[in-house]
Amino acid sequence: MAEKKPVRKSAKQTAIRKVAAKKTAAKKAAQPDKTKSPKTKSPVDLAAVRSEIDGIDRRIEALISERARWAQQVGRAKGKLAAAVDYYRPEREAQVLRQVVDRNDGPLANEVLVRLFREIMSACLAQQEPLRIGFLGPEGTFSQQAVYKHFGHSAKALPLASVEEVFDEVAAGHADFGVVPVENSGQGTIQSTLDMFLSSPLMICGEVELRVHQYLLSRTGRIEDIERVYSHALSLAQCRGWLRQHLPDVEKQAVVSNAEAARRARNADDAAAIAGKNAGHVYGLKVVAGPIEDRPDNTTRFLVIGRELFPPSGHDRTSLLVTVQDTPGALYKVLEPLARHGVSMNRIESRPAHGRLWEYAFFIDVEGHAEEAPLATALAEMKASGQQVRLLGAYPVAIP
């Protein structure tokens, strides 16, 4: 028999086997060695952490007290004034809150820190006397939420029966300021509020933007019991799609406010209200469903109304009321100075002018403060155009 010769491996095969061996070794190295006890992290000393938090709380409390004492010094520097409204400066508060946002590096969100500082400022101001703020009541409305968002919970919120009454109470001096809804992101402008400015001497002193979540509320909490739904007309419109899908045959009744809807719904098992969660807490209703608004970005803008114009804050908006005759080019002629001076117009709404047939009033929002250039220059030229141009207010842009 012939002797067998040994088989030689090619260089390629040898290289492949070496790579496979390395992969196997790496895989084994990556697996934990069960013969060795795992390393344990040192436990957190909870008592020490709580002690640190207690120390921080003491320092925060001391600093708030120190801030309140300095706020008292501001009051003394201004001298003896008539009422709390004389100490309130919205432009200064806006500047403080913008600084809070600019300094924030987390972990708390901007809106959380703004809310905390708003409450601190509200409490410090209330040392003199709480501000009295009229709003569309009764208790539990979104208007009341807007009051507390803008003025803090140390202000005294005064529920009133209608937007007209809010204007009247502020004009008469029974309320220092008022908060009224003016437009919704989905449903547009609230015309009844705009119409009040056609005859009221009040000024716009601020604005509030409030994210609005609507809930279906009832006494029983069961959707099958519901035969009629109460809500403000604007809220019914905001939930039109949801109602069409889930309660197509129930009766819908518009009332003066969502809180009034909740007040009515608490009296019958077959009634429900569309309102905010806060109204449900106030009137003892259960949540049937929600949020049920058709648009997830549902936001309502509120105006703060008062009796005077405040100085610039550094980031402001100005509202104007322009009345023109129905002639070609009349509106263009009065607005042309805005474009020429580089002033941006944010919004324009038209309404029939009261008492003057075929004349129209235009509500206009522009960027900037009426007392600062370039807007001040443009306004002077607009007033010289021969049309009626009235300043409704210049105020800080809403802070989220």
CORMOGI-V932386 format. One record per pair of residues at least 12 apart in sequence whose ideal C-beta (glycine too) atoms are under 7 Angstrom apart, sorted by sequence separation. I is the first residue (numbers start at 1). J is the second residue. D is the distance in Angstrom with one decimal. If there is no record, write none. Layout:
I/J/D
I/J/D
This chain:
75/87/5.9
135/147/5.0
166/178/4.1
181/193/6.4
261/273/3.8
273/285/6.7
322/334/5.7
350/362/5.3
100/113/5.3
101/114/6.7
144/157/5.7
180/193/5.2
261/274/6.6
262/275/4.9
349/362/7.0
100/114/6.0
133/147/4.9
166/180/5.5
261/275/5.7
348/362/5.8
349/363/4.5
258/273/6.9
236/252/5.7
258/274/6.7
259/275/6.6
272/288/6.4
348/364/5.1
97/114/5.3
100/117/5.1
158/175/5.6
163/180/5.1
258/275/3.7
262/279/4.1
266/283/4.7
347/364/6.9
133/151/5.6
229/247/6.6
236/254/6.1
258/276/6.5
262/280/6.6
266/284/5.9
347/365/4.2
266/285/6.0
345/364/6.2
346/365/4.3
97/117/6.1
131/151/5.9
139/159/5.5
259/279/5.1
263/283/5.8
265/285/6.1
346/366/6.5
96/117/6.7
97/118/6.9
138/159/5.0
214/235/5.7
226/247/6.4
229/250/5.6
233/254/4.0
258/279/5.8
262/283/4.3
345/366/5.2
346/367/6.5
370/391/5.5
133/155/5.1
135/157/6.0
137/159/2.5
228/250/5.9
232/254/6.6
344/366/6.6
133/156/6.9
135/158/7.0
137/160/5.6
227/250/5.8
228/251/4.0
229/252/5.2
230/253/5.1
231/254/6.9
232/255/6.5
235/258/5.6
262/285/5.9
343/366/5.3
344/367/4.5
371/394/6.8
130/154/5.9
131/155/4.5
132/156/5.0
133/157/5.5
134/158/4.7
135/159/6.4
136/160/6.5
137/161/6.8
214/238/6.0
226/250/5.7
227/251/6.6
231/255/6.9
343/367/6.4
370/394/4.2
96/121/6.8
130/155/5.7
131/156/6.8
133/158/6.4
135/160/6.7
214/239/5.4
228/253/6.1
230/255/5.3
232/257/5.6
343/368/6.2
369/394/4.6
130/156/4.4
132/158/5.8
134/160/5.1
136/162/6.9
232/258/5.2
136/163/5.8
231/258/5.8
93/121/5.8
126/154/3.9
177/205/6.5
338/366/6.3
122/151/6.1
150/179/6.8
163/192/5.9
167/196/5.0
171/200/6.5
179/208/6.8
232/261/6.9
317/346/6.9
122/152/2.4
136/166/6.3
163/193/5.6
171/201/6.7
231/261/4.7
323/353/5.3
121/152/6.6
122/153/6.5
123/154/4.8
135/166/6.5
171/202/5.9
230/261/3.6
331/362/6.7
343/374/6.0
122/154/4.0
134/166/4.5
147/179/5.0
164/196/6.5
170/202/5.9
326/358/4.8
342/374/5.9
343/375/5.3
119/152/4.8
122/155/6.1
146/179/5.1
163/196/6.5
167/200/5.1
326/359/6.7
341/374/4.1
118/152/4.9
119/153/6.3
230/264/5.0
325/359/5.7
326/360/6.8
134/169/4.7
167/202/6.2
230/265/5.8
239/274/5.7
343/378/5.3
134/170/5.9
143/179/5.6
323/359/6.1
324/360/6.4
341/377/5.8
88/125/6.4
341/378/4.3
87/125/6.3
143/181/6.3
236/274/6.7
323/361/5.0
235/274/4.9
321/361/5.9
322/362/4.5
338/378/5.2
84/125/6.8
87/128/5.2
134/175/3.8
230/271/6.6
337/378/4.2
133/175/6.4
228/270/6.9
231/273/6.1
321/363/6.1
322/364/6.1
88/131/6.2
132/175/4.9
133/176/6.7
135/178/6.9
227/270/4.3
228/271/5.5
229/272/5.0
230/273/5.0
231/274/3.7
84/128/5.2
132/176/4.9
133/177/5.3
134/178/4.2
135/179/4.8
136/180/6.7
190/234/7.0
225/269/5.5
226/270/6.5
231/275/6.7
319/363/6.9
320/364/4.5
337/381/4.0
84/129/3.9
131/176/4.9
133/178/6.9
217/262/6.1
225/270/5.6
229/274/6.2
337/382/5.3
83/129/6.3
84/130/6.4
85/131/6.5
131/177/6.7
133/179/6.2
219/265/6.7
226/272/4.6
319/365/5.4
320/366/6.9
84/131/5.1
187/234/5.6
218/265/6.0
219/266/5.9
217/265/6.3
317/365/5.8
318/366/5.3
334/382/5.5
220/269/5.2
184/234/6.1
187/237/5.1
219/269/5.5
242/292/4.3
317/367/6.5
318/368/6.1
187/238/6.2
318/369/6.2
334/385/4.8
186/238/5.9
242/294/6.2
316/368/6.2
318/370/4.7
333/385/5.6
67/120/6.8
71/124/3.9
75/128/5.6
218/271/6.8
239/292/5.0
241/294/4.3
316/369/4.0
334/387/4.5
184/238/7.0
218/272/4.1
239/293/5.8
240/294/6.5
72/127/6.2
217/272/6.3
238/293/4.9
239/294/6.3
334/389/6.7
64/120/6.1
68/124/5.0
71/127/6.5
150/206/6.3
216/272/5.6
217/273/4.9
238/294/6.4
67/124/6.3
312/369/3.9
318/375/6.2
330/387/6.6
150/208/4.6
216/274/6.0
217/275/5.9
68/127/6.4
149/208/5.7
312/371/6.1
214/274/5.3
215/275/6.6
238/298/5.9
312/372/5.4
149/210/6.3
215/276/6.7
146/208/4.5
215/277/5.7
217/279/6.9
213/276/6.6
217/280/4.5
324/387/5.0
146/210/5.0
323/387/6.7
145/210/6.0
215/280/6.5
221/286/3.3
223/288/5.2
322/387/6.3
323/388/4.0
219/285/6.2
223/289/6.7
322/388/6.9
218/285/6.1
221/288/5.7
322/389/5.3
142/210/6.2
217/285/3.9
218/286/6.3
217/286/6.8
320/389/6.3
321/390/4.3
142/212/5.8
217/287/6.2
218/288/5.3
320/390/6.9
217/288/6.5
320/391/6.3
321/392/5.4
215/287/5.4
216/288/4.3
320/392/6.2
216/289/4.5
319/392/4.1
216/290/5.9
319/393/5.1
215/290/3.2
214/290/6.5
215/291/6.4
216/292/5.7
318/394/4.4
213/290/6.8
214/291/6.0
215/292/6.7
213/291/4.1
214/292/5.3
316/394/5.7
317/395/6.3
214/293/4.6
316/395/6.2
213/293/6.6
316/396/5.8
317/397/5.3
212/293/6.8
315/396/6.5
316/397/6.4
315/397/5.2
313/396/4.2
309/393/6.7
309/394/6.2
310/395/6.9
212/298/4.9
212/299/6.4
211/299/5.4
212/300/5.1
210/299/6.7
209/299/5.7
210/300/5.3
85/176/4.0
84/176/6.6
209/301/5.5
210/302/6.5
162/256/6.7
207/301/6.2
208/302/4.3
207/302/6.8
207/303/5.8
208/304/6.8
207/304/6.7
206/304/3.5
204/303/5.2
205/304/4.8
204/304/6.9
205/305/6.6
204/305/6.1
205/306/4.1
203/305/7.0
202/305/4.7
203/306/5.9
202/306/6.7
203/307/6.7
202/307/6.4
203/308/6.2
205/310/6.1
203/309/5.5
186/295/4.7
185/295/6.9
185/297/6.1
186/298/5.9
185/298/6.2
185/299/4.4
90/205/5.8
204/319/5.2
90/206/5.2
141/257/5.0
142/258/6.6
184/300/5.0
141/258/5.8
141/259/4.5
183/301/4.9
138/257/6.9
140/259/3.8
181/300/5.5
182/301/5.6
137/257/6.8
139/259/6.2
182/302/6.5
136/257/5.7
138/259/4.7
181/302/5.3
182/303/4.9
137/259/6.5
138/260/6.3
140/262/6.1
180/302/6.4
179/302/5.2
180/303/5.6
197/321/6.1
138/263/6.6
179/304/5.8
180/305/6.4
177/304/5.6
178/305/4.6
177/305/6.5
177/306/4.8
145/276/6.9
145/278/6.5
142/276/5.8
140/275/7.0
170/305/5.7
170/306/6.6
170/307/6.9
140/278/5.4
167/305/6.8
140/279/3.7
140/282/4.0
139/282/5.6
140/283/6.7
150/304/6.2
194/349/6.3
199/354/6.6
146/302/4.3
195/351/6.4
198/354/5.0
194/351/5.9
142/300/6.3
143/302/6.7
189/349/5.3
191/351/6.8
198/361/6.1
194/363/5.5
204/392/5.3
205/393/6.2
207/395/6.3
203/392/6.6
204/393/2.9
206/395/4.8
209/398/4.5
203/393/4.4
205/395/5.4
206/396/6.3
208/398/5.9
204/395/5.7
207/398/4.6
209/400/7.0
197/392/5.9
98/315/7.0
95/313/5.7
91/310/5.2
94/313/4.3
95/314/6.3
90/310/5.5
91/311/5.3
89/310/6.9
91/312/6.4
91/313/3.7
114/399/6.0
111/400/5.4
110/400/6.5
98/399/6.8
94/396/3.5
97/399/5.0
90/395/6.8
91/396/6.1
94/399/6.4
90/396/6.1
